[in-house]
Amino acid sequence: MPDERASGMILFRDQPTGRLYLVIKSRIGGHWGFPKGRLEPGEDAIEAARREVAEEVGIRHPRVDPGFVDGLAYRFVRNHEVVSKTVTLYLASADEPGAVGGDEVEAMEWLPLPDAVNRLTHPEQRAVLLRAEAYLQSARREG
């Protein structure tokens, strides 16, 4: 069984009306998730996450919060072969609105937490988003 490593970002923007999270719709499979992708040779997880965010949604200057890193692990079938994938997700704020880029993303939306949670296709990603929001709420209380 091949192993695959990927990374991405949970991007948010604090607006006067509340916090918004970025979710994207993949052209392949049509699922909603976060900007992410496979690590290229020689890249570490944060470099890959920054590259993927720039390529997929055009955000070039995300501000990564070093206090929150989470991940996913799952299996799927590609070309009749089971792939074991681990994904590292970083939390980052973004001032840039971004735009759909490349050929992997069909759509993107900035949504308030309840709508973002409902839009995400996979329950594991919903759980990570809720942990990110809890972290941000805790950091706000402490700061």
Number of C-alpha atoms within 10 A of each C-alpha: 9 9 10 14 16 22 28 26 26 25 26 24 19 13 9 6 7 10 14 20 23 23 24 25 22 19 13 10 7 13 15 23 21 24 28 23 22 18 21 13 7 8 12 13 21 18 14 23 26 22 22 23 25 20 21 25 22 17 21 16 14 18 15 18 12 9 10 14 15 16 15 15 12 10 14 10 10 8 6 7 10 13 16 15 16 17 21 20 27 24 23 18 18 18 15 13 12 18 16 19 17 12 11 16 20 17 17 21 18 18 19 17 19 12 13 22 21 13 18 19 15 13 11 13 19 19 13 18 23 15 14 22 17 12 15 16 12 11 11 9 8 7 6
